[in-house]
Amino acid sequence: MFNQAYAGPQKFSSKKLFGHKADQSITLFCGPDPADTDRVLIRKIVQVNTNTYAYEETRINRATGTSLPSIHKTITKIHGFDLKEQLSN
C-alpha cells in the first residue's frame, strides 16, 4: 500500500505521528480499514498519565496525486481502566 523503498530524507517518524513513546501503548489492530480498504486503520490503548489510559483510533488515507497522505486521529479516555492491573485466577 505504501512505498517502503523510499530512501530520501525522513520527514515523519512514528513518534511524531502517534505522539508518544512505544512503551506507553499497546496496538490492538493495524491493517486495512474494514469501512474502506483504501485506508489504514490503527487501534491502540495509550497510557496518557500514570493511571490514565485512552483508546486511540488512527485512519491514514492514501496520498492522491501530489497531496500528502491525510491522517485522522481520535482519542477517547477510558474511565476506570488499568492496563497493568494484576488479576488472580
N, C-alpha and C positions, 0 to 999 in steps of 0.2 A: 504494500500500500504506500509506504513512504520510501524515499530514496535513501538507502543506507550506505551507498558508495560515495557520498559527498565528502570531499577531502578539503574543502575550503575552511575559512575561519569559523569557529563555532560561536554563534551569537546566542544560542539558547542552551540552557542546561536544565536537568530535572529539578535542581534546587530552585532555579528561577521560575520554572513552570509550575511547580507544586507548592513552593513557598515554605518548605520545612525540610528537616533532615530525614533521611530514610529510616533511621531507627525510631522515629516518632510516629510511624504509621504502619498499617498492615493493609496490603492490597487484597481486596475481596474478589475483584473481577477486572480483567483487562483484555479487551478484544473488540470485535465488531459490534456496533450498537444494534440491538435487535430491532429498533424502530427504523433505522436507516443504515444499511450495510456499507454506505459510503463514508460513515463516520467511525471514530474510535471512541469507545466508552471505557472509562476507568472509574471504579468504585473503591473507596478506601475508608478505613477507620483511622482518624487522625487524632493524636494527642495534642490538644491545644494548650493545656496548662498541666500542672502537677496531677490533679484529679479530675480534669475536664476533657471529655472526648467529643468528637464531632464526626458526622458522616459526610464524606466529600464525594461528589459526583462530577466528573470532568468529561466533556464531549469535545472532541477535536475534529473539525471539518477539514476535508482535503483542500489544498490550495487550488484556486481556479485561475487560469491564465497567468497574469503577472502578480496577483494578490497573494499574500501570505496565508497560511492556514489560520482559521479562526478557532478560538478556544472559549468555551463557555463552562464556567465552574460554579457549582452551588455547594454551600457548606451549611449543614444543619446540626445544631448542638444536640447531643444525646444526653438526656437527663437521667441521673441515677445509674450510670454505666461505668464499670471499672474493668478495663481490659486485663489488668494484672491481678484480678481477684482470685484468691486461692479457693478452690471448691473441694469439698470432701466427697468420698464415694458414698 
